[in-house]
Amino acid sequence: MKTIIVDDEKPARERIRRLLADYPNVDVVAEASNGEDALNKIQQQQPQLVFLDISMPVMNGVELARILSQDHPTLHIIFTTAYDQYALDAFDVSATDYLLKPIRKERLSKALSKIMTLHQDEPFITVRERDGVRKVLLKNIIYLHSDQKYVEIHIKGQTLLSSDSLKDLEQRYPNIFLRVHRSTLVNRLHFYGIEQDDGQCVALLRNCEIKPVISRRHQAEARQFLQTSGD
């Protein structure tokens, strides 16, 4: 599990890294000392987990978490802080856990176990690549597009190919994917709006510059979903 540690104090970052060394499934790919640096490294590395200090100058951890919840909705955040007064704020931004400094190994283990359990239960599909088979979590798929004999799987910054049919994926995961066109399914988690573009109705998707066309046939259902999801 790719992990980034964010804390303005180097000794705190080093302590977390030392504690995580006992967990082979956790791969610390970067560290950051402030919010701006963290945003850049998260964008580059695409981690699954971030340890985030709350008390940082300029942009504190809660402010950063609010940005991450919009741009990286599937990211697990574990807050680290020397103060328990921020617990309510952590809850408001849907943090996975909240650890008080100095971090105890037993408490860290409990937090990681929670995340590992969530990962094991998450649905996924597999795609064949040159060097083997790759597991793709459904929550990371932004949209699917049928291109003749293959289905394009669009995740952030990358496109994969699957031999599964669009119809089969729609039937297997109706609560995850929404059909907006005969050749396109969007992930409900990433679908946040509709706009007009050159006379066409298009879908707005998080972490995606492409705006898939919504056909007339599927516009009513798409609008209904957005109204319901906003409740």
Secondary structure, DSSP 8 states (H G I E B T S, - for coil): -EEEEE-S-HHHHHHHHHHHTT-TT-EEEEEESSHHHHHHHHHHH--SEEEEES--SSS-HHHHHHHHHHH-TT-EEEEEES-GGGHHHHHHTT-SEEEESS--HHHHHHHHHHHHHHHHHS-EEEEEETTEEEEEEGGGEEEEEEETTEEEEEETTEEEEESS-HHHHHHH-TTTEEEEETTEEEETTTEEEEEEETTEEEEEETT-S---B--HHHHHHHHHHHHHHT-
